[in-house]
């Protein structure tokens, strides 16, 4: 038995987080990295399907730079 209904809510939440995180890098990193991170999330979101969005978020490495900055303070 699979729980296919549980992922869309979690995937939407994580996609919003990964869309916000790159904005914390403005002024500290190259704009190309910020755009890269945003496009990695926006392009799959444009299809309207979020079931496997977490695998796209895993390679949006500039967003993890923002998470590392939050961990420092």
C-alpha positions, 0 to 999 in steps of 0.5 A, spaced: 500 500 500 502 506 497 501 513 500 501 517 494 497 523 497 502 525 502 507 527 498 504 533 494 503 537 500 510 536 503 513 537 495 509 544 495 512 546 502 519 544 500 518 548 493 516 554 496 522 554 501 527 552 495 524 558 492 525 563 498 532 561 500 536 563 494 534 570 495 538 570 502 544 570 497 543 576 494 549 581 494 554 575 497 554 570 491 554 571 484 547 572 481 548 566 476 548 561 482 541 565 484 538 564 477 540 557 477 537 555 483 531 558 482 530 555 475 532 548 477 525 549 481 521 553 477 522 549 471 519 543 474 514 547 477 511 549 471 509 542 469 504 543 475 506 536 477 510 536 484 511 528 486 518 528 484 520 535 485 525 533 491 530 530 486 530 537 483 531 540 489 537 536 491 541 539 486 539 546 487 546 547 491 546 554 491 540 554 496 544 549 501 549 555 501 543 559 504 542 554 509 549 553 511 549 561 513 543 560 517 547 554 521 553 559 522 549 564 526 
